[in-house]
Amino acid sequence: MRSRRAAVKAQRRTFMLGLMVLIVIVIGSVLLGTIRTQAAPAEPSYKYYTSIQIQKGDTLWNIADEYITDNYDSMDEYMEEICAINHILPGDIHSGQYLTIPYYSAEHLK
């Protein structure tokens, strides 16, 4: 009688262990699937550059505000990139000057 109880107890332990492993696998799959879904962009973005001529009254902030896309985390990050590309400081733009401006687009230009 005792050996039968021991056998039933062992079967229950094995069943519970298997069930726990299955639950961990399912939860892990759901979490990884959710992370991948959130990380994947809806459509690919391509980075491009355009050249613009500074007009009287333009500021780097106004220019950045016009061209910034959701691919940048902040306006400061975008303005730093513009300054780095053009080897300028934020207040160092002048009417008639040309700047290279980066931007992202879903369209793939050829």
SVG drawing of the C-alpha trace seen along z (x, -y; Angstrom):
<svg xmlns="http://www.w3.org/2000/svg" viewBox="-2 -88 35 90">
<polyline fill="none" stroke="black" stroke-width="0.4" points="0.0,0.0 2.8,-2.3 4.6,-1.8 1.4,-2.6 1.2,-5.9 4.8,-6.6 4.2,-5.9 1.1,-8.2 3.1,-10.9 6.0,-10.6 3.5,-10.8 2.0,-13.9 5.4,-15.5 6.4,-14.7 3.1,-16.0 3.4,-19.3 7.0,-19.7 6.0,-19.2 3.1,-21.6 5.4,-24.3 7.9,-23.9 5.1,-24.3 3.8,-27.4 7.3,-29.0 7.7,-28.2 4.3,-29.7 4.9,-32.8 8.4,-33.2 7.1,-32.9 4.4,-35.5 6.9,-37.9 9.4,-37.5 6.7,-37.8 5.4,-41.0 8.9,-42.5 9.6,-41.6 6.2,-43.1 6.9,-46.3 10.4,-46.6 9.6,-46.0 8.7,-49.2 5.5,-49.1 7.4,-50.0 11.1,-50.5 12.5,-54.0 15.4,-55.2 17.7,-58.0 18.3,-60.8 19.9,-64.2 18.8,-67.4 20.4,-70.7 18.6,-73.9 19.5,-77.6 19.1,-79.6 16.7,-82.5 16.7,-85.7 15.1,-85.1 15.7,-81.3 16.9,-79.7 18.3,-76.2 15.4,-75.4 12.8,-76.4 14.6,-74.4 14.9,-71.3 11.3,-71.6 10.3,-71.5 12.4,-68.5 12.5,-66.3 10.9,-62.9 9.8,-60.4 13.1,-58.5 14.8,-61.0 14.3,-60.8 14.5,-64.6 14.9,-67.9 18.2,-68.4 19.5,-65.1 18.4,-66.1 19.9,-69.6 23.2,-68.1 23.3,-65.9 22.6,-68.8 25.4,-70.8 27.8,-67.8 27.1,-67.2 27.6,-70.9 30.5,-71.5 28.6,-74.4 27.4,-75.6 23.7,-76.0 23.6,-79.8 26.2,-79.9 23.9,-80.0 23.6,-82.9 21.3,-84.0 22.4,-82.6 24.3,-79.7 23.5,-76.1 23.0,-73.3 22.8,-69.6 19.7,-68.3 19.1,-64.6 15.6,-63.2 13.9,-59.8 11.3,-58.6 9.4,-55.4 9.9,-55.9 12.9,-54.2 14.4,-56.5 16.5,-55.1"/>
</svg>
